[in-house]
Amino acid sequence: MATTPSLSSPVPAASVPPARARLRAVDREDVAAVARLLPPGATLLPAPPDAVPVLPGGPRMVGYLVLVPADRQPPFPQAAPADATDGPAAPIRVDPARRTAEAGGRHLDLTYLEFELLAHLVAHPDRVHTRDLLVSTVWGYGHVGDGRTVDVHVARLRRKLGPEFRDAIRTVRRVGYMYVPPTRS
């Protein structure tokens, strides 16, 4: 049975690179250098071969699992909650933890899908979302339906936002929808 190295030495914060959302190839000799970047108390285990993707035309990749104790926080920056980016005086606020939404300080009574749709749009402001993307993201891949489902839910959501905030969800003709944060006058 192979022993796994325990990484209990503290890592200086200055040596920690910013977190990335993509894979990076590392030579076998560089594993020790990568291990220095892991949080204290983490354990590095070789991943099963069937869990590592195989890229065509490239060498076989070697993967590792990183086990971190639950009571230890990793040194990587954490993502801010969706409502923290809007600030305290935002006209439309969504709190995913409490599953509440407000427009101009007024509580919105939303269905599950209306809330998920608004939370997704508010989390990605000024970005165009196609109807297909919204169906797959909000409704899930198993949903059987078409773009009209999104249109109906957006119409209901605009009605509940009221005349002051309904224009925050803009239609991009023949493409989809985008959320443009309203400004307070």
PEPE-V747019 format. One record per pair of residues at least 24 apart in sequence whose ideal C-beta (glycine too) atoms are under 10 Angstrom apart, sorted by the first residue. I is the first residue (numbers start at 1). GAP is how many residues later the second one is. Records with the same first field share a line. If there is no record, write none. Layout:
I = GAP ; GAP
//
This chain:
2 = 43 ; 44
4 = 39 ; 40 ; 41 ; 42 ; 60 ; 61 ; 63
5 = 26 ; 27 ; 30 ; 33 ; 37 ; 38 ; 39 ; 40
6 = 34 ; 35 ; 36 ; 37 ; 38 ; 61
7 = 28 ; 29 ; 30 ; 31 ; 32 ; 33 ; 34 ; 35 ; 36 ; 37 ; 59 ; 60 ; 61
8 = 32 ; 33 ; 34 ; 35
9 = 26 ; 27 ; 29 ; 31 ; 32
10 = 29 ; 30 ; 31 ; 65
11 = 24 ; 25 ; 26 ; 27 ; 28 ; 29 ; 31 ; 63 ; 64
12 = 24 ; 63
13 = 62
15 = 60
16 = 58 ; 59 ; 60 ; 61
17 = 59
18 = 58 ; 59
19 = 55 ; 56 ; 57 ; 58 ; 59 ; 60
20 = 56
23 = 29 ; 30 ; 32 ; 38 ; 40
25 = 30 ; 33 ; 34 ; 36 ; 37
26 = 35 ; 36 ; 37 ; 38
27 = 32 ; 35
28 = 34
31 = 31 ; 33
34 = 30 ; 32
35 = 29 ; 31
37 = 37 ; 38 ; 39
38 = 26 ; 28 ; 29 ; 30 ; 36 ; 37 ; 38
39 = 27 ; 29 ; 30 ; 33 ; 34 ; 35 ; 36 ; 37
40 = 28 ; 29 ; 32 ; 33 ; 34 ; 35
41 = 26 ; 27 ; 28 ; 30 ; 31
42 = 24 ; 25 ; 26 ; 27 ; 30 ; 32
43 = 24 ; 25 ; 26
81 = 42
82 = 37 ; 38 ; 40 ; 41 ; 42
83 = 36 ; 39 ; 40
85 = 37 ; 38 ; 40 ; 96
86 = 36 ; 37 ; 39 ; 95
87 = 94
89 = 95
90 = 32 ; 91 ; 92 ; 94
91 = 70 ; 73 ; 74 ; 77 ; 90 ; 91 ; 92 ; 93 ; 94
92 = 26 ; 29 ; 30 ; 33 ; 69 ; 73 ; 76 ; 77 ; 87 ; 89 ; 90
93 = 29
94 = 24 ; 25 ; 26 ; 27 ; 28 ; 29
95 = 24
96 = 26 ; 27
101 = 56 ; 59 ; 60
103 = 57 ; 58 ; 59 ; 61 ; 62 ; 63 ; 65 ; 79
104 = 57 ; 58 ; 60 ; 61 ; 78 ; 80
106 = 54 ; 55 ; 56 ; 58 ; 59
108 = 49 ; 52 ; 53 ; 54 ; 57
109 = 51
110 = 46 ; 47 ; 50 ; 51
111 = 42 ; 45 ; 46 ; 49
112 = 26
113 = 25 ; 26 ; 30 ; 36 ; 37 ; 40 ; 43 ; 44
114 = 24 ; 39 ; 40 ; 42 ; 43 ; 45 ; 46
115 = 42
116 = 24 ; 37
117 = 33 ; 36 ; 37 ; 39 ; 40 ; 52 ; 60 ; 62
118 = 35 ; 36 ; 39 ; 42 ; 43 ; 50 ; 51 ; 61
120 = 59
121 = 33 ; 36 ; 47 ; 48 ; 56 ; 57 ; 58 ; 59
122 = 46 ; 47 ; 57 ; 59
123 = 56
124 = 54 ; 55
125 = 43 ; 53 ; 54 ; 55 ; 56
126 = 44 ; 52 ; 53 ; 54 ; 55
127 = 50 ; 51 ; 52 ; 53
128 = 42 ; 44 ; 47 ; 48 ; 49 ; 50 ; 51
129 = 43 ; 46 ; 47 ; 48 ; 49 ; 50
130 = 42 ; 44 ; 45 ; 46 ; 47
131 = 43 ; 44 ; 45 ; 46
132 = 44
133 = 43 ; 44
134 = 42 ; 43
147 = 29
150 = 26 ; 27
151 = 25 ; 26
//
